[in-house]
Amino acid sequence: MSQPDFLICMNCESPCYIFEWKNGEPTEVFCEACGNEDPDDFATSEDLDAMTEA
Ligand SMILES: [Zn+2]
């Protein structure tokens, strides 16, 4: 999986462009909108597409 253009904060659903990407997942990410910085709380747009399908 290649690096996405942005990650989506699962707290506030804002796109976040400031992040470090390694081995197919974010290692560091920061949401400017709500201050969230837990990589587990972010998703890629592909993840969201998969979730919202069906
Ligand atoms: Zn946020």
mmCIF file of the protein (N, C-alpha, C, O) and its ligand, coordinates in Angstrom:
data_MODEL
# 
_entry.id   MODEL 
# 
loop_
_entity.id 
_entity.type 
_entity.pdbx_number_of_molecules 
1 polymer     1 
2 non-polymer 1 
# 
_entity_poly.entity_id                      1 
_entity_poly.type                           'polypeptide(L)' 
_entity_poly.nstd_linkage                   no 
_entity_poly.nstd_monomer                   no 
_entity_poly.pdbx_seq_one_letter_code       MSQPDFLICMNCESPCYIFEWKNGEPTEVFCEACGNEDPDDFATSEDLDAMTEA 
_entity_poly.pdbx_seq_one_letter_code_can   MSQPDFLICMNCESPCYIFEWKNGEPTEVFCEACGNEDPDDFATSEDLDAMTEA 
_entity_poly.pdbx_strand_id                 A 
# 
loop_
_entity_poly_seq.entity_id 
_entity_poly_seq.num 
_entity_poly_seq.mon_id 
_entity_poly_seq.hetero 
1 1  MET n 
1 2  SER n 
1 3  GLN n 
1 4  PRO n 
1 5  ASP n 
1 6  PHE n 
1 7  LEU n 
1 8  ILE n 
1 9  CYS n 
1 10 MET n 
1 11 ASN n 
1 12 CYS n 
1 13 GLU n 
1 14 SER n 
1 15 PRO n 
1 16 CYS n 
1 17 TYR n 
1 18 ILE n 
1 19 PHE n 
1 20 GLU n 
1 21 TRP n 
1 22 LYS n 
1 23 ASN n 
1 24 GLY n 
1 25 GLU n 
1 26 PRO n 
1 27 THR n 
1 28 GLU n 
1 29 VAL n 
1 30 PHE n 
1 31 CYS n 
1 32 GLU n 
1 33 ALA n 
1 34 CYS n 
1 35 GLY n 
1 36 ASN n 
1 37 GLU n 
1 38 ASP n 
1 39 PRO n 
1 40 ASP n 
1 41 ASP n 
1 42 PHE n 
1 43 ALA n 
1 44 THR n 
1 45 SER n 
1 46 GLU n 
1 47 ASP n 
1 48 LEU n 
1 49 ASP n 
1 50 ALA n 
1 51 MET n 
1 52 THR n 
1 53 GLU n 
1 54 ALA n 
# 
loop_
_struct_asym.id 
_struct_asym.entity_id 
A 1 
B 2 
# 
loop_
_chem_comp.id 
_chem_comp.type 
_chem_comp.mon_nstd_flag 
ALA 'L-peptide linking' y 
ASN 'L-peptide linking' y 
ASP 'L-peptide linking' y 
CYS 'L-peptide linking' y 
GLN 'L-peptide linking' y 
GLU 'L-peptide linking' y 
GLY 'peptide linking'   y 
ILE 'L-peptide linking' y 
LEU 'L-peptide linking' y 
LYS 'L-peptide linking' y 
MET 'L-peptide linking' y 
PHE 'L-peptide linking' y 
PRO 'L-peptide linking' y 
SER 'L-peptide linking' y 
THR 'L-peptide linking' y 
TRP 'L-peptide linking' y 
TYR 'L-peptide linking' y 
VAL 'L-peptide linking' y 
ZN  non-polymer         . 
# 
_pdbx_entity_nonpoly.entity_id   2 
_pdbx_entity_nonpoly.name        ? 
_pdbx_entity_nonpoly.comp_id     ZN 
# 
_pdbx_nonpoly_scheme.asym_id         B 
_pdbx_nonpoly_scheme.entity_id       2 
_pdbx_nonpoly_scheme.mon_id          ZN 
_pdbx_nonpoly_scheme.ndb_seq_num     1 
_pdbx_nonpoly_scheme.pdb_seq_num     101 
_pdbx_nonpoly_scheme.auth_seq_num    101 
_pdbx_nonpoly_scheme.pdb_mon_id      ZN 
_pdbx_nonpoly_scheme.auth_mon_id     ZN 
_pdbx_nonpoly_scheme.pdb_strand_id   A 
_pdbx_nonpoly_scheme.pdb_ins_code    . 
# 
loop_
_atom_site.group_PDB 
_atom_site.id 
_atom_site.type_symbol 
_atom_site.label_atom_id 
_atom_site.label_alt_id 
_atom_site.label_comp_id 
_atom_site.label_asym_id 
_atom_site.label_entity_id 
_atom_site.label_seq_id 
_atom_site.pdbx_PDB_ins_code 
_atom_site.Cartn_x 
_atom_site.Cartn_y 
_atom_site.Cartn_z 
_atom_site.occupancy 
_atom_site.B_iso_or_equiv 
_atom_site.pdbx_formal_charge 
_atom_site.auth_seq_id 
_atom_site.auth_comp_id 
_atom_site.auth_asym_id 
_atom_site.auth_atom_id 
_atom_site.pdbx_PDB_model_num 
ATOM   1   N  N  . MET A 1 1  ? 0.849   -1.195 0.000  1.00 0.00 ? 1   MET A N  1 
ATOM   2   C  CA . MET A 1 1  ? 0.000   0.000  0.000  1.00 0.00 ? 1   MET A CA 1 
ATOM   3   C  C  . MET A 1 1  ? 0.884   1.244  0.000  1.00 0.00 ? 1   MET A C  1 
ATOM   4   O  O  . MET A 1 1  ? 1.794   1.372  0.819  1.00 0.00 ? 1   MET A O  1 
ATOM   5   N  N  . SER A 1 2  ? 0.610   2.140  -0.911 1.00 0.00 ? 2   SER A N  1 
ATOM   6   C  CA . SER A 1 2  ? 1.422   3.344  -0.990 1.00 0.00 ? 2   SER A CA 1 
ATOM   7   C  C  . SER A 1 2  ? 0.896   4.421  -0.041 1.00 0.00 ? 2   SER A C  1 
ATOM   8   O  O  . SER A 1 2  ? -0.222  4.333  0.466  1.00 0.00 ? 2   SER A O  1 
ATOM   9   N  N  . GLN A 1 3  ? 1.702   5.406  0.179  1.00 0.00 ? 3   GLN A N  1 
ATOM   10  C  CA . GLN A 1 3  ? 1.324   6.466  1.114  1.00 0.00 ? 3   GLN A CA 1 
ATOM   11  C  C  . GLN A 1 3  ? 0.160   7.286  0.564  1.00 0.00 ? 3   GLN A C  1 
ATOM   12  O  O  . GLN A 1 3  ? 0.207   7.751  -0.575 1.00 0.00 ? 3   GLN A O  1 
ATOM   13  N  N  . PRO A 1 4  ? -0.883  7.463  1.375  1.00 0.00 ? 4   PRO A N  1 
ATOM   14  C  CA . PRO A 1 4  ? -2.029  8.266  0.940  1.00 0.00 ? 4   PRO A CA 1 
ATOM   15  C  C  . PRO A 1 4  ? -1.695  9.748  0.979  1.00 0.00 ? 4   PRO A C  1 
ATOM   16  O  O  . PRO A 1 4  ? -0.705  10.156 1.585  1.00 0.00 ? 4   PRO A O  1 
ATOM   17  N  N  . ASP A 1 5  ? -2.531  10.553 0.327  1.00 0.00 ? 5   ASP A N  1 
ATOM   18  C  CA . ASP A 1 5  ? -2.320  12.003 0.333  1.00 0.00 ? 5   ASP A CA 1 
ATOM   19  C  C  . ASP A 1 5  ? -2.629  12.593 1.704  1.00 0.00 ? 5   ASP A C  1 
ATOM   20  O  O  . ASP A 1 5  ? -2.029  13.583 2.122  1.00 0.00 ? 5   ASP A O  1 
ATOM   21  N  N  . PHE A 1 6  ? -3.570  11.970 2.387  1.00 0.00 ? 6   PHE A N  1 
ATOM   22  C  CA . PHE A 1 6  ? -3.936  12.477 3.706  1.00 0.00 ? 6   PHE A CA 1 
ATOM   23  C  C  . PHE A 1 6  ? -4.586  11.372 4.521  1.00 0.00 ? 6   PHE A C  1 
ATOM   24  O  O  . PHE A 1 6  ? -5.017  10.350 3.988  1.00 0.00 ? 6   PHE A O  1 
ATOM   25  N  N  . LEU A 1 7  ? -4.647  11.601 5.821  1.00 0.00 ? 7   LEU A N  1 
ATOM   26  C  CA . LEU A 1 7  ? -5.351  10.699 6.728  1.00 0.00 ? 7   LEU A CA 1 
ATOM   27  C  C  . LEU A 1 7  ? -6.574  11.431 7.269  1.00 0.00 ? 7   LEU A C  1 
ATOM   28  O  O  . LEU A 1 7  ? -6.620  12.661 7.296  1.00 0.00 ? 7   LEU A O  1 
ATOM   29  N  N  . ILE A 1 8  ? -7.554  10.658 7.693  1.00 0.00 ? 8   ILE A N  1 
ATOM   30  C  CA . ILE A 1 8  ? -8.765  11.268 8.225  1.00 0.00 ? 8   ILE A CA 1 
ATOM   31  C  C  . ILE A 1 8  ? -8.856  10.988 9.721  1.00 0.00 ? 8   ILE A C  1 
ATOM   32  O  O  . ILE A 1 8  ? -8.797  9.838  10.158 1.00 0.00 ? 8   ILE A O  1 
ATOM   33  N  N  . CYS A 1 9  ? -8.998  12.053 10.491 1.00 0.00 ? 9   CYS A N  1 
ATOM   34  C  CA . CYS A 1 9  ? -9.117  11.932 11.934 1.00 0.00 ? 9   CYS A CA 1 
ATOM   35  C  C  . CYS A 1 9  ? -10.472 11.330 12.289 1.00 0.00 ? 9   CYS A C  1 
ATOM   36  O  O  . CYS A 1 9  ? -11.511 11.834 11.864 1.00 0.00 ? 9   CYS A O  1 
ATOM   37  N  N  . MET A 1 10 ? -10.460 10.253 13.068 1.00 0.00 ? 10  MET A N  1 
ATOM   38  C  CA . MET A 1 10 ? -11.714 9.598  13.410 1.00 0.00 ? 10  MET A CA 1 
ATOM   39  C  C  . MET A 1 10 ? -12.460 10.361 14.499 1.00 0.00 ? 10  MET A C  1 
ATOM   40  O  O  . MET A 1 10 ? -13.640 10.105 14.741 1.00 0.00 ? 10  MET A O  1 
ATOM   41  N  N  . ASN A 1 11 ? -11.783 11.289 15.151 1.00 0.00 ? 11  ASN A N  1 
ATOM   42  C  CA . ASN A 1 11 ? -12.432 12.111 16.181 1.00 0.00 ? 11  ASN A CA 1 
ATOM   43  C  C  . ASN A 1 11 ? -13.315 13.175 15.558 1.00 0.00 ? 11  ASN A C  1 
ATOM   44  O  O  . ASN A 1 11 ? -14.466 13.346 15.958 1.00 0.00 ? 11  ASN A O  1 
ATOM   45  N  N  . CYS A 1 12 ? -12.777 13.891 14.575 1.00 0.00 ? 12  CYS A N  1 
ATOM   46  C  CA . CYS A 1 12 ? -13.495 15.038 14.028 1.00 0.00 ? 12  CYS A CA 1 
ATOM   47  C  C  . CYS A 1 12 ? -13.674 14.943 12.517 1.00 0.00 ? 12  CYS A C  1 
ATOM   48  O  O  . CYS A 1 12 ? -14.244 15.839 11.895 1.00 0.00 ? 12  CYS A O  1 
ATOM   49  N  N  . GLU A 1 13 ? -13.183 13.845 11.928 1.00 0.00 ? 13  GLU A N  1 
ATOM   50  C  CA . GLU A 1 13 ? -13.356 13.588 10.493 1.00 0.00 ? 13  GLU A CA 1 
ATOM   51  C  C  . GLU A 1 13 ? -12.694 14.641 9.617  1.00 0.00 ? 13  GLU A C  1 
ATOM   52  O  O  . GLU A 1 13 ? -13.110 14.849 8.477  1.00 0.00 ? 13  GLU A O  1 
ATOM   53  N  N  . SER A 1 14 ? -11.668 15.308 10.138 1.00 0.00 ? 14  SER A N  1 
ATOM   54  C  CA . SER A 1 14 ? -10.923 16.264 9.338  1.00 0.00 ? 14  SER A CA 1 
ATOM   55  C  C  . SER A 1 14 ? -9.796  15.550 8.607  1.00 0.00 ? 14  SER A C  1 
ATOM   56  O  O  . SER A 1 14 ? -9.210  14.610 9.145  1.00 0.00 ? 14  SER A O  1 
ATOM   57  N  N  . PRO A 1 15 ? -9.486  15.980 7.395  1.00 0.00 ? 15  PRO A N  1 
ATOM   58  C  CA . PRO A 1 15 ? -8.321  15.439 6.712  1.00 0.00 ? 15  PRO A CA 1 
ATOM   59  C  C  . PRO A 1 15 ? -7.046  16.003 7.320  1.00 0.00 ? 15  PRO A C  1 
ATOM   60  O  O  . PRO A 1 15 ? -6.967  17.198 7.604  1.00 0.00 ? 15  PRO A O  1 
ATOM   61  N  N  . CYS A 1 16 ? -6.052  15.152 7.519  1.00 0.00 ? 16  CYS A N  1 
ATOM   62  C  CA . CYS A 1 16 ? -4.789  15.584 8.108  1.00 0.00 ? 16  CYS A CA 1 
ATOM   63  C  C  . CYS A 1 16 ? -3.657  15.300 7.143  1.00 0.00 ? 16  CYS A C  1 
ATOM   64  O  O  . CYS A 1 16 ? -3.465  14.167 6.701  1.00 0.00 ? 16  CYS A O  1 
ATOM   65  N  N  . TYR A 1 17 ? -2.915  16.338 6.824  1.00 0.00 ? 17  TYR A N  1 
ATOM   66  C  CA . TYR A 1 17 ? -1.850  16.215 5.836  1.00 0.00 ? 17  TYR A CA 1 
ATOM   67  C  C  . TYR A 1 17 ? -0.478  16.084 6.478  1.00 0.00 ? 17  TYR A C  1 
ATOM   68  O  O  . TYR A 1 17 ? 0.511   15.829 5.790  1.00 0.00 ? 17  TYR A O  1 
ATOM   69  N  N  . ILE A 1 18 ? -0.415  16.260 7.805  1.00 0.00 ? 18  ILE A N  1 
ATOM   70  C  CA . ILE A 1 18 ? 0.861   16.186 8.505  1.00 0.00 ? 18  ILE A CA 1 
ATOM   71  C  C  . ILE A 1 18 ? 0.984   14.835 9.177  1.00 0.00 ? 18  ILE A C  1 
ATOM   72  O  O  . ILE A 1 18 ? 0.388   14.607 10.229 1.00 0.00 ? 18  ILE A O  1 
ATOM   73  N  N  . PHE A 1 19 ? 1.748   13.941 8.582  1.00 0.00 ? 19  PHE A N  1 
ATOM   74  C  CA . PHE A 1 19 ? 1.923   12.629 9.189  1.00 0.00 ? 19  PHE A CA 1 
ATOM   75  C  C  . PHE A 1 19 ? 3.157   11.937 8.652  1.00 0.00 ? 19  PHE A C  1 
ATOM   76  O  O  . PHE A 1 19 ? 3.679   12.287 7.594  1.00 0.00 ? 19  PHE A O  1 
ATOM   77  N  N  . GLU A 1 20 ? 3.614   10.941 9.407  1.00 0.00 ? 20  GLU A N  1 
ATOM   78  C  CA . GLU A 1 20 ? 4.715   10.084 8.979  1.00 0.00 ? 20  GLU A CA 1 
ATOM   79  C  C  . GLU A 1 20 ? 4.135   8.733  8.622  1.00 0.00 ? 20  GLU A C  1 
ATOM   80  O  O  . GLU A 1 20 ? 3.318   8.186  9.362  1.00 0.00 ? 20  GLU A O  1 
ATOM   81  N  N  . TRP A 1 21 ? 4.551   8.198  7.502  1.00 0.00 ? 21  TRP A N  1 
ATOM   82  C  CA . TRP A 1 21 ? 3.988   6.947  7.002  1.00 0.00 ? 21  TRP A CA 1 
ATOM   83  C  C  . TRP A 1 21 ? 5.096   5.921  6.865  1.00 0.00 ? 21  TRP A C  1 
ATOM   84  O  O  . TRP A 1 21 ? 6.134   6.206  6.267  1.00 0.00 ? 21  TRP A O  1 
ATOM   85  N  N  . LYS A 1 22 ? 4.888   4.720  7.417  1.00 0.00 ? 22  LYS A N  1 
ATOM   86  C  CA . LYS A 1 22 ? 5.910   3.693  7.322  1.00 0.00 ? 22  LYS A CA 1 
ATOM   87  C  C  . LYS A 1 22 ? 5.258   2.307  7.301  1.00 0.00 ? 22  LYS A C  1 
ATOM   88  O  O  . LYS A 1 22 ? 4.360   2.017  8.092  1.00 0.00 ? 22  LYS A O  1 
ATOM   89  N  N  . ASN A 1 23 ? 5.721   1.467  6.390  1.00 0.00 ? 23  ASN A N  1 
ATOM   90  C  CA . ASN A 1 23 ? 5.251   0.080  6.316  1.00 0.00 ? 23  ASN A CA 1 
ATOM   91  C  C  . ASN A 1 23 ? 3.727   -0.043 6.263  1.00 0.00 ? 23  ASN A C  1 
ATOM   92  O  O  . ASN A 1 23 ? 3.143   -0.906 6.918  1.00 0.00 ? 23  ASN A O  1 
ATOM   93  N  N  . GLY A 1 24 ? 3.101   0.818  5.486  1.00 0.00 ? 24  GLY A N  1 
ATOM   94  C  CA . GLY A 1 24 ? 1.667   0.676  5.266  1.00 0.00 ? 24  GLY A CA 1 
ATOM   95  C  C  . GLY A 1 24 ? 0.768   1.231  6.346  1.00 0.00 ? 24  GLY A C  1 
ATOM   96  O  O  . GLY A 1 24 ? -0.441  0.998  6.334  1.00 0.00 ? 24  GLY A O  1 
ATOM   97  N  N  . GLU A 1 25 ? 1.357   1.979  7.298  1.00 0.00 ? 25  GLU A N  1 
ATOM   98  C  CA . GLU A 1 25 ? 0.502   2.572  8.321  1.00 0.00 ? 25  GLU A CA 1 
ATOM   99  C  C  . GLU A 1 25 ? 1.144   3.836  8.877  1.00 0.00 ? 25  GLU A C  1 
ATOM   100 O  O  . GLU A 1 25 ? 2.357   4.017  8.774  1.00 0.00 ? 25  GLU A O  1 
ATOM   101 N  N  . PRO A 1 26 ? 0.329   4.709  9.466  1.00 0.00 ? 26  PRO A N  1 
ATOM   102 C  CA . PRO A 1 26 ? 0.883   5.947  10.021 1.00 0.00 ? 26  PRO A CA 1 
ATOM   103 C  C  . PRO A 1 26 ? 1.640   5.672  11.310 1.00 0.00 ? 26  PRO A C  1 
ATOM   104 O  O  . PRO A 1 26 ? 1.156   4.944  12.178 1.00 0.00 ? 26  PRO A O  1 
ATOM   105 N  N  . THR A 1 27 ? 2.826   6.252  11.436 1.00 0.00 ? 27  THR A N  1 
ATOM   106 C  CA . THR A 1 27 ? 3.598   6.107  12.665 1.00 0.00 ? 27  THR A CA 1 
ATOM   107 C  C  . THR A 1 27 ? 3.429   7.338  13.553 1.00 0.00 ? 27  THR A C  1 
ATOM   108 O  O  . THR A 1 27 ? 3.450   7.245  14.780 1.00 0.00 ? 27  THR A O  1 
ATOM   109 N  N  . GLU A 1 28 ? 3.264   8.476  12.914 1.00 0.00 ? 28  GLU A N  1 
ATOM   110 C  CA . GLU A 1 28 ? 3.020   9.710  13.661 1.00 0.00 ? 28  GLU A CA 1 
ATOM   111 C  C  . GLU A 1 28 ? 2.037   10.543 12.874 1.00 0.00 ? 28  GLU A C  1 
ATOM   112 O  O  . GLU A 1 28 ? 2.157   10.683 11.657 1.00 0.00 ? 28  GLU A O  1 
ATOM   113 N  N  . VAL A 1 29 ? 1.070   11.092 13.568 1.00 0.00 ? 29  VAL A N  1 
ATOM   114 C  CA . VAL A 1 29 ? 0.086   11.932 12.884 1.00 0.00 ? 29  VAL A CA 1 
ATOM   115 C  C  . VAL A 1 29 ? -0.474  12.936 13.874 1.00 0.00 ? 29  VAL A C  1 
ATOM   116 O  O  . VAL A 1 29 ? -0.613  12.649 15.063 1.00 0.00 ? 29  VAL A O  1 
ATOM   117 N  N  . PHE A 1 30 ? -0.787  14.102 13.372 1.00 0.00 ? 30  PHE A N  1 
ATOM   118 C  CA . PHE A 1 30 ? -1.329  15.147 14.235 1.00 0.00 ? 30  PHE A CA 1 
ATOM   119 C  C  . PHE A 1 30 ? -2.491  15.845 13.547 1.00 0.00 ? 30  PHE A C  1 
ATOM   120 O  O  . PHE A 1 30 ? -2.368  16.305 12.412 1.00 0.00 ? 30  PHE A O  1 
ATOM   121 N  N  . CYS A 1 31 ? -3.618  15.919 14.244 1.00 0.00 ? 31  CYS A N  1 
ATOM   122 C  CA . CYS A 1 31 ? -4.788  16.602 13.717 1.00 0.00 ? 31  CYS A CA 1 
ATOM   123 C  C  . CYS A 1 31 ? -4.794  18.039 14.221 1.00 0.00 ? 31  CYS A C  1 
ATOM   124 O  O  . CYS A 1 31 ? -4.879  18.285 15.424 1.00 0.00 ? 31  CYS A O  1 
ATOM   125 N  N  . GLU A 1 32 ? -4.702  18.981 13.296 1.00 0.00 ? 32  GLU A N  1 
ATOM   126 C  CA . GLU A 1 32 ? -4.688  20.391 13.691 1.00 0.00 ? 32  GLU A CA 1 
ATOM   127 C  C  . GLU A 1 32 ? -6.050  20.843 14.198 1.00 0.00 ? 32  GLU A C  1 
ATOM   128 O  O  . GLU A 1 32 ? -6.150  21.824 14.935 1.00 0.00 ? 32  GLU A O  1 
ATOM   129 N  N  . ALA A 1 33 ? -7.099  20.127 13.802 1.00 0.00 ? 33  ALA A N  1 
ATOM   130 C  CA . ALA A 1 33 ? -8.458  20.546 14.163 1.00 0.00 ? 33  ALA A CA 1 
ATOM   131 C  C  . ALA A 1 33 ? -8.774  20.245 15.624 1.00 0.00 ? 33  ALA A C  1 
ATOM   132 O  O  . ALA A 1 33 ? -9.337  21.093 16.316 1.00 0.00 ? 33  ALA A O  1 
ATOM   133 N  N  . CYS A 1 34 ? -8.420  19.048 16.110 1.00 0.00 ? 34  CYS A N  1 
ATOM   134 C  CA . CYS A 1 34 ? -8.809  18.672 17.471 1.00 0.00 ? 34  CYS A CA 1 
ATOM   135 C  C  . CYS A 1 34 ? -7.626  18.264 18.339 1.00 0.00 ? 34  CYS A C  1 
ATOM   136 O  O  . CYS A 1 34 ? -7.805  17.985 19.525 1.00 0.00 ? 34  CYS A O  1 
ATOM   137 N  N  . GLY A 1 35 ? -6.413  18.222 17.770 1.00 0.00 ? 35  GLY A N  1 
ATOM   138 C  CA . GLY A 1 35 ? -5.243  17.910 18.579 1.00 0.00 ? 35  GLY A CA 1 
ATOM   139 C  C  . GLY A 1 35 ? -4.977  16.421 18.736 1.00 0.00 ? 35  GLY A C  1 
ATOM   140 O  O  . GLY A 1 35 ? -4.030  16.034 19.420 1.00 0.00 ? 35  GLY A O  1 
ATOM   141 N  N  . ASN A 1 36 ? -5.788  15.587 18.120 1.00 0.00 ? 36  ASN A N  1 
ATOM   142 C  CA . ASN A 1 36 ? -5.603  14.145 18.195 1.00 0.00 ? 36  ASN A CA 1 
ATOM   143 C  C  . ASN A 1 36 ? -4.250  13.755 17.593 1.00 0.00 ? 36  ASN A C  1 
ATOM   144 O  O  . ASN A 1 36 ? -3.899  14.214 16.507 1.00 0.00 ? 36  ASN A O  1 
ATOM   145 N  N  . GLU A 1 37 ? -3.494  12.912 18.294 1.00 0.00 ? 37  GLU A N  1 
ATOM   146 C  CA . GLU A 1 37 ? -2.207  12.481 17.753 1.00 0.00 ? 37  GLU A CA 1 
ATOM   147 C  C  . GLU A 1 37 ? -1.978  10.987 17.974 1.00 0.00 ? 37  GLU A C  1 
ATOM   148 O  O  . GLU A 1 37 ? -0.834  10.536 18.032 1.00 0.00 ? 37  GLU A O  1 
ATOM   149 N  N  . ASP A 1 38 ? -3.061  10.217 18.098 1.00 0.00 ? 38  ASP A N  1 
ATOM   150 C  CA . ASP A 1 38 ? -2.957  8.768  18.226 1.00 0.00 ? 38  ASP A CA 1 
ATOM   151 C  C  . ASP A 1 38 ? -3.163  8.134  16.857 1.00 0.00 ? 38  ASP A C  1 
ATOM   152 O  O  . ASP A 1 38 ? -4.267  8.179  16.316 1.00 0.00 ? 38  ASP A O  1 
ATOM   153 N  N  . PRO A 1 39 ? -2.098  7.537  16.283 1.00 0.00 ? 39  PRO A N  1 
ATOM   154 C  CA . PRO A 1 39 ? -2.197  6.963  14.924 1.00 0.00 ? 39  PRO A CA 1 
ATOM   155 C  C  . PRO A 1 39 ? -3.354  5.979  14.787 1.00 0.00 ? 39  PRO A C  1 
ATOM   156 O  O  . PRO A 1 39 ? -3.901  5.812  13.697 1.00 0.00 ? 39  PRO A O  1 
ATOM   157 N  N  . ASP A 1 40 ? -3.730  5.323  15.891 1.00 0.00 ? 40  ASP A N  1 
ATOM   158 C  CA . ASP A 1 40 ? -4.835  4.360  15.825 1.00 0.00 ? 40  ASP A CA 1 
ATOM   159 C  C  . ASP A 1 40 ? -6.177  5.035  15.567 1.00 0.00 ? 40  ASP A C  1 
ATOM   160 O  O  . ASP A 1 40 ? -7.139  4.382  15.165 1.00 0.00 ? 40  ASP A O  1 
ATOM   161 N  N  . ASP A 1 41 ? -6.237  6.348  15.800 1.00 0.00 ? 41  ASP A N  1 
ATOM   162 C  CA . ASP A 1 41 ? -7.494  7.070  15.637 1.00 0.00 ? 41  ASP A CA 1 
ATOM   163 C  C  . ASP A 1 41 ? -7.601  7.764  14.286 1.00 0.00 ? 41  ASP A C  1 
ATOM   164 O  O  . ASP A 1 41 ? -8.430  8.653  14.093 1.00 0.00 ? 41  ASP A O  1 
ATOM   165 N  N  . PHE A 1 42 ? -6.744  7.342  13.351 1.00 0.00 ? 42  PHE A N  1 
ATOM   166 C  CA . PHE A 1 42 ? -6.807  7.918  12.012 1.00 0.00 ? 42  PHE A CA 1 
ATOM   167 C  C  . PHE A 1 42 ? -7.031  6.823  10.983 1.00 0.00 ? 42  PHE A C  1 
ATOM   168 O  O  . PHE A 1 42 ? -6.604  5.684  11.171 1.00 0.00 ? 42  PHE A O  1 
ATOM   169 N  N  . ALA A 1 43 ? -7.694  7.171  9.908  1.00 0.00 ? 43  ALA A N  1 
ATOM   170 C  CA . ALA A 1 43 ? -7.943  6.215  8.834  1.00 0.00 ? 43  ALA A CA 1 
ATOM   171 C  C  . ALA A 1 43 ? -7.568  6.861  7.512  1.00 0.00 ? 43  ALA A C  1 
ATOM   172 O  O  . ALA A 1 43 ? -7.545  8.085  7.386  1.00 0.00 ? 43  ALA A O  1 
ATOM   173 N  N  . THR A 1 44 ? -7.272  6.011  6.521  1.00 0.00 ? 44  THR A N  1 
ATOM   174 C  CA . THR A 1 44 ? -7.064  6.533  5.185  1.00 0.00 ? 44  THR A CA 1 
ATOM   175 C  C  . THR A 1 44 ? -8.411  6.666  4.490  1.00 0.00 ? 44  THR A C  1 
ATOM   176 O  O  . THR A 1 44 ? -9.400  6.085  4.936  1.00 0.00 ? 44  THR A O  1 
ATOM   177 N  N  . SER A 1 45 ? -8.455  7.415  3.418  1.00 0.00 ? 45  SER A N  1 
ATOM   178 C  CA . SER A 1 45 ? -9.704  7.557  2.683  1.00 0.00 ? 45  SER A CA 1 
ATOM   179 C  C  . SER A 1 45 ? -10.137 6.201  2.125  1.00 0.00 ? 45  SER A C  1 
ATOM   180 O  O  . SER A 1 45 ? -11.330 5.942  1.969  1.00 0.00 ? 45  SER A O  1 
ATOM   181 N  N  . GLU A 1 46 ? -9.177  5.351  1.831  1.00 0.00 ? 46  GLU A N  1 
ATOM   182 C  CA . GLU A 1 46 ? -9.506  4.003  1.359  1.00 0.00 ? 46  GLU A CA 1 
ATOM   183 C  C  . GLU A 1 46 ? -10.196 3.207  2.461  1.00 0.00 ? 46  GLU A C  1 
ATOM   184 O  O  . GLU A 1 46 ? -11.154 2.480  2.200  1.00 0.00 ? 46  GLU A O  1 
ATOM   185 N  N  . ASP A 1 47 ? -9.710  3.345  3.690  1.00 0.00 ? 47  ASP A N  1 
ATOM   186 C  CA . ASP A 1 47 ? -10.355 2.676  4.815  1.00 0.00 ? 47  ASP A CA 1 
ATOM   187 C  C  . ASP A 1 47 ? -11.807 3.123  4.940  1.00 0.00 ? 47  ASP A C  1 
ATOM   188 O  O  . ASP A 1 47 ? -12.711 2.308  5.124  1.00 0.00 ? 47  ASP A O  1 
ATOM   189 N  N  . LEU A 1 48 ? -12.013 4.442  4.837  1.00 0.00 ? 48  LEU A N  1 
ATOM   190 C  CA . LEU A 1 48 ? -13.361 4.982  4.988  1.00 0.00 ? 48  LEU A CA 1 
ATOM   191 C  C  . LEU A 1 48 ? -14.267 4.501  3.866  1.00 0.00 ? 48  LEU A C  1 
ATOM   192 O  O  . LEU A 1 48 ? -15.429 4.168  4.099  1.00 0.00 ? 48  LEU A O  1 
ATOM   193 N  N  . ASP A 1 49 ? -13.738 4.463  2.651  1.00 0.00 ? 49  ASP A N  1 
ATOM   194 C  CA . ASP A 1 49 ? -14.534 3.970  1.521  1.00 0.00 ? 49  ASP A CA 1 
ATOM   195 C  C  . ASP A 1 49 ? -15.002 2.552  1.801  1.00 0.00 ? 49  ASP A C  1 
ATOM   196 O  O  . ASP A 1 49 ? -16.154 2.199  1.546  1.00 0.00 ? 49  ASP A O  1 
ATOM   197 N  N  . ALA A 1 50 ? -14.078 1.739  2.335  1.00 0.00 ? 50  ALA A N  1 
ATOM   198 C  CA . ALA A 1 50 ? -14.408 0.348  2.639  1.00 0.00 ? 50  ALA A CA 1 
ATOM   199 C  C  . ALA A 1 50 ? -15.472 0.288  3.726  1.00 0.00 ? 50  ALA A C  1 
ATOM   200 O  O  . ALA A 1 50 ? -16.369 -0.553 3.679  1.00 0.00 ? 50  ALA A O  1 
ATOM   201 N  N  . MET A 1 51 ? -15.369 1.186  4.710  1.00 0.00 ? 51  MET A N  1 
ATOM   202 C  CA . MET A 1 51 ? -16.316 1.177  5.824  1.00 0.00 ? 51  MET A CA 1 
ATOM   203 C  C  . MET A 1 51 ? -17.702 1.640  5.401  1.00 0.00 ? 51  MET A C  1 
ATOM   204 O  O  . MET A 1 51 ? -18.710 1.113  5.871  1.00 0.00 ? 51  MET A O  1 
ATOM   205 N  N  . THR A 1 52 ? -17.749 2.619  4.519  1.00 0.00 ? 52  THR A N  1 
ATOM   206 C  CA . THR A 1 52 ? -19.030 3.194  4.158  1.00 0.00 ? 52  THR A CA 1 
ATOM   207 C  C  . THR A 1 52 ? -19.698 2.462  3.017  1.00 0.00 ? 52  THR A C  1 
ATOM   208 O  O  . THR A 1 52 ? -20.844 2.755  2.679  1.00 0.00 ? 52  THR A O  1 
ATOM   209 N  N  . GLU A 1 53 ? -18.987 1.496  2.409  1.00 0.00 ? 53  GLU A N  1 
ATOM   210 C  CA . GLU A 1 53 ? -19.590 0.690  1.359  1.00 0.00 ? 53  GLU A CA 1 
ATOM   211 C  C  . GLU A 1 53 ? -20.725 -0.158 1.927  1.00 0.00 ? 53  GLU A C  1 
ATOM   212 O  O  . GLU A 1 53 ? -20.820 -0.360 3.137  1.00 0.00 ? 53  GLU A O  1 
ATOM   213 N  N  . ALA A 1 54 ? -21.573 -0.644 1.044  1.00 0.00 ? 54  ALA A N  1 
ATOM   214 C  CA . ALA A 1 54 ? -22.699 -1.503 1.454  1.00 0.00 ? 54  ALA A CA 1 
ATOM   215 C  C  . ALA A 1 54 ? -23.925 -0.742 1.951  1.00 0.00 ? 54  ALA A C  1 
ATOM   216 O  O  . ALA A 1 54 ? -24.925 -1.357 2.320  1.00 0.00 ? 54  ALA A O  1 
HETATM 217 ZN ZN . ZN  B 2 .  ? -9.320  15.637 14.680 1.00 0.00 2 101 ZN  A ZN 1 
# 
